[in-house]
Structures are given as C-alpha cells and as structure tokens.
Amino acid sequence: MRAVTTRAIGSVLLSMLLAGFLLLGALPNHLASIRFGGLSVLWWYGGVLAPVLAVLVAVRWLAGPPSAPPPNAQRQALRQAQRQE
C-alpha cells in the first residue's frame, strides 16, 4: 500500500476519534453522563480510550519506515571518503 494512502487512512481515523468525542457529548438524554467507576463515559472516552487508540493509529498508520538515502547520495559519500584518504 502506498505511503500516501496509509497516511490518509491514519489522518481519517484520528479525525474520527476526535469526532467521536463530540458525537458522544451530543447524545440525547445525557447518555454520556452514565458513570463507570465513578467517572462518566465521556471522561473514559476522552481521557483513556481515545488517547490510547490515537497512539495506536499514529504508530500503525502515520509512522513511516526510516528512509534510506538514495543510491546516488551513497555513491557520492563513498567517493568523498575515498578522496579524503
């Protein structure tokens, strides 16, 4: 898969995580106010679930492989090293 495609997927997923917080807060009848462990569902989503998922998305889809220098740059570096000797 192309790097542009994977980064686009990662960006969309991060945007959906942000939108999820707004949608959860906009639910009727204050459904996001339901409490688990003394904290509201909105707090659990915004304080725990979304940040953990955002880190996973960033690591999986936004982090690219380390870029290797192009072959021409490697040849030029070898030539310069040989000239200096």
Steps between C-alpha positions, in 0.01 A plus 500: 500500500632844413627727777252772403208261533605371841557851632162610367337207679681596821389862470138398444508264799643772727230740381235237574635460853466875555152503348400208724549719806268765358241245395509330838447834671208582269302183572147563626395457861858554623599142420866599528439582866455133590769418752742209516741486790387841619582670167275578206514315169608824334796523738601140435485557125682835502748417774586135437353328196551766230861587598600133508338439163662817361845376598431165336375669182800734491747217545330269250391735220693826536847375586690429183801274457836669552604648171824379348711748310465472125761289320661806340559656840668181621731497199589864549576441867728207410681707238555786745632257762740350246624843392572601859719192553 
